Amino acid sequence: MAHSKGKGEFSILKSEQRDNTTFVLLPDNADTQGPGIQSLFWNSRKGHCVVELSEVRPEGRWFKVLKTFGKDPIPTKGAWLSGWLGETPEHFGINNYDRIRMFDGTKALLTKGDSHRWVIHVHGRKTLIGETLRNFPLFDSLGFSQMAISHKTDPLPAGLGKHKSTLGITEWELVDQAVSYAKANGAREVILFGWSLGGMICGQYLKRASDISVVKATIFDSPMFDVRNTLRLQAGLAGYSDQFADEVIELIGKSFLLRLLGYPVMKIDSFSLAKNSIETDIPMLVLYSLNDGYIQIKDALKFAEINQNVMLQEFEGARHCRLRNSNIELYESSIKNFVGIL
């Protein structure tokens, strides 16, 4: 499986065996303090294991390795935690699926259920379809056909590997393709499910597509609804000011150099979903955590203020796109209850 390179946020400090079980020592920080079972990645996502907090000591936080995909973890720089819990359908007990080629050349993963009811999953920035797979068993139990789509920026063979993200301005067309495919294969009801930037992409689809009549609901997990505020948050975490983030945004909006490099000129605030309503009565569920650490959560709350039919569900203490990991019972019951009222 192709790997999208990831930049690690900390080091695996130690790895040791205790009674035939592997334990890893990670530094004590906001990210490792997140609750629940998580994926630990290293070596640009080539290393991957599933871990659970075991104990906290003065030297850091020890995690028990529950499952390893490939090589065992070793002390190394460039590691990070995520919510994936697996990378392939087989890791989640899904053996009956297809990989299909979309009109633009990207590939999607498809599982078949009720041909009239579909869920289309859209992963976040610099991740892969694997991010979405942990939700497949739930929607399978509810009888849905499911499709997880790739971004053009994903590596080959799933993506095209060389296109630059437009932060949702053009990626919404990928959702349009997926919805058209679902309709051609019998879909009468479609639920969109967007993770992080995937939430922005789904929102742009709802605003820009010519016909969204088949879409009956949208679910957002840790959605990025405003680029400016997200950049401001990230700048602050890196020790920079809001002014610095705003200056970057001004460059994005008018830079001739960006055009030469192949990036589109983008008026960031014009497609903010925290400042501009979607103007639809489609029911929407926003799953979020005040401890997200990556996106500005006030944007999700503002989104709920300016749009109709928005339900909010908070997950206490969870990190970005690790809501399900923090409280699987609340996560799945929230989705089941939401789907049940459609």
N, C-alpha and C positions, 0 to 999 in steps of 0.2 A: 504494500500500500504506500502511495506517495505521502511524504511528510511535508507539511508546511512548517518552515523554520520558525522557531519561537525564541524570543530573547529571555533568558533566565533572570529571575529577580533576586535569587540568593544562592547559597551553596549547600550541597549535602555535606555536612561536616564530618559525619562518621557513618559507617555501616558495619553491623556486627550480627553474628548468629547467636541465638539463645534457644536451646532446645529445638533445633531444626526450624526455627522461625527467624526471619530477617527483621532487624530493626534499623531505622535510620534516624540520625540526629539532625534536626533542622534548627536554624536560629529562631529565637523568640521574636516575632514581629506581628504586625497587624494581619498579614496574610496567613501565617501559620496558626494564628489564633482562631481562624474560622472553624465553625463546628462541622461535624459529620465526616463520613467517609468520602475521600477525595482521590483524584489522580495526581500522582507526582510525575512530572516530566523532567527530562534532562537531555543533554546532547541534541539540541534542536528537535525535540520530540522523537528522536530515535529510541530513547530510553523511556519506559513507561511502566509504572506499577500503581496499584491501588493501596492506599494507606489509611490508617485510622490512628488518632492520637492515643498513645499509651500512657505516657507520664511526662510531667514537667519537672525539669531539674535546673539547677543554677546554670549549667552549661548550654541549655536550650530545651527543645521539645522533642522527645522521642516518639516516633511513629512506628506502629507495627505494620509490616508489609503483608497485606491480605492476598494479593495476587500480583504476579509479574507477567508482563507481556514482552518476552524476549529476555535480554540479559538482566541480571540482578543489579540493583543500584550500587554505586560506588561513590566514595567522596569525590566531589567534582563541583566546579563552578557552573553557573548557567542553568539552575533548576527553578521550577515554579510549580505551584499547585493549581489545579483546575477541577472542574466538576464532571469531566467526561465519564469516568468509570469503565471505559472500553473504547475501542476504535473501529471495530468491524461489527457487522450485524451478528456474526457468530458469537461474539463476546456477550451478547444479550440474548442468546438462545434463538436468534432469528436465522433460519436456514433456508427459508423459501422467499427469495427476493430476486429482483432483476435490476440490472444497471442499464439505463437507456440513454441514448444520445439526444440532446435537445437541439432545437433549430440552430442555436448559435455555436454549437460544437461542444458545449459543456455536457457533463454527464450527471444524471440524477439517479438516486436509489429509490426503488419502488417496491412496496409490499401490497398485496391485494387482499382486500376485505370486501365490504359492501361497495359495489361499483357506483352507487348513488351518493355515498358520503365519503369525503376525502379530507385529509389533513395535509397541508403543504408546509414543510419545515424549512426555515431559512436561517442558516448559521451566521455567526458574527464575524467581525473583521479579524483577519489573520488566524482563523481557525479552519476547520474542515467539517464535512458532513458528520464525522464522528461525534461532534459536540451535541448533535440532535438525537442520537440513537437511544439515549437513556429513556426518552419518552415514548419510543416505539411500542414497547410491551403494553403500556397503559392504553394507548389508542387502539392497539390491536385487540385488547380485551373489550373495548367499546365497539368493535366491529368496523372501524374505518379502514379504507384504503389509505396508504400514506406515501408521500413523495418527499424526499429531502434533496434540495437542489444545490448545485455548486455555484460559486462565484467565478467570474472570468479571471479573477486574480488568484484563484486556487491553482496549485501546481498541476502539471500534467500527470495523469491523463484525465482527472476529474474536471479540472479547470483548463484554462488556456495558458496560464502561467506567465503571461507577459503584459497583461492589461493593468492599468492603474485604476484604483478605486475612485469613484466620484461621490462616495459617501451617501449613496442612495439616489442621486439625481438621475442616473441612467440604469442602475441595477434593478430598479423596480420592474424593468422590462423582462427580467428573468422570471419574476413572479407571474407576470402576464403570460409568458410562455407556458409556465407550469399550470396555470389555471386553464389555459386553452387546451393543454394536453388532457387534463382531468375531465373537462367538459366533453372532449372528443371520445373519451373512454367511459362515458356514462354519468359523470358527476352532476348531481343536482344541488348538492350542498357542499361548500368548501369552507374549512376553517384554516386560516393562516396562523402560523406559529413562528414568531420572530424572536431571535436571541440577540441582544445587544444591538450592533449595527443592523442585524437582520430585522429588528423592530422598526428602525428608520426606513429600511427598504420596503417593508410591508406597508408602512404608513404612506410612503410616497406612491406606492401602487394604488392604494385606496383613493388618494387625491388626484392621481393623474390618468388612471386607466379609463378608457372610454366606456367600458361595461363591467361593473362589479356585481351584477345582480345575483350571480351564483354564490358569492361570498356571504356566508351567514354569520360569521363571527371572526374575531381576531384575538389571539393571545400573545402577550408580550412578556418575555422573561428578561429582566434587567435591561430594559430598552434604552438606547441612546436616542433621545429626541431632539437634542440641540448640540450642534458641533461647537459653537462658541463657548458655551458653558462647560462642555467636556474638556476642551483645550485649556480653559482657565483652571479647571480643577487639576488637570495633569501638570500644568505649568507650576501651580502652587506646590504640588507634591515634589516637584523637581527643584524647588527653590526659586522659581521665577515669579514675576508679578502678573496680574491680570493684564496690565498694559502690554507686556511682552506677548501674551497670547493674542491680544487684539491686533497687535502689529503683524503677527503671522497671518491672521485672518484677512487683514487688509491686503497683504501680498497675494493671498489666494484669490482675492476678488479682482485683482487688476494686473498681476505680474505678467509682463511679456515673456520673461524667462520661463515661467510655468508653461506657456504655450509652446515654446521651443522644446521643452522636455516632454511634451505630450500630455500634460495635465490640463483638464478643462479649467477655465476661469469660473469660479463659483461665488455667487452671492449668498454667503453662508446663512444669514438670517432669513432670507426669503423662503428657505425650505425647512426652517425650524418647525418641529411639530409641537414645541412648547409655546410658540408665539403665534402659530397659524393653525386654526382648527381644520380637521379633516372634512367636516361638513357631511357627515353620514350618520344615520341612525343605527348602523350595524353594531351589535353588542361587542364590547371590547373588555378584556380582562388584563390588568396590568399587575404582574408579580414583581415585587421589588424588595430591597432591603436598604435601610438608612445607613448601613455599614458597607455599602457596595464597594467603595474605594476606587472605582474606575470612572463611573459616570456621575453626573450631578443629579442627585435624586429629586431635587426640587422640580426638575423638568418633568418627571413622571407625574408629580402631584399637580403641576400646572396643566399638563395634558388632560388630566381628569377634570379640571375646572372648565376648560374651554371646549370640551367635546361632550356629546350626549352619550348616554348608555355605557359609561365606563365604570367598571368595578375594580377596586383596588384591594390587593392582598399583600400585607407586609410580612416579611420573614425576618425575625429578630436575629441580629448578629451575623447574618450570612454575607459572604463576599460575592463579587460580581459573577453572575451565571452559576452560582453554587447554592441557589435557593432550595432546589430539590434535595441536595446533599445535606442541607442543614435540618430539614424537617420533611421527610418524604410523605408522611401521613397528611400533613397540612397541604403540601404541594399537590398531591394527587387528588385529595378530596376537594380542593378548590377548583381544580380542572373538571372533575366529574360533576360537581354541582353546577358549574357554569355551563357545561355542555348540556346538562339535564334540563336547563330552562330555555334552550333554544327552540 
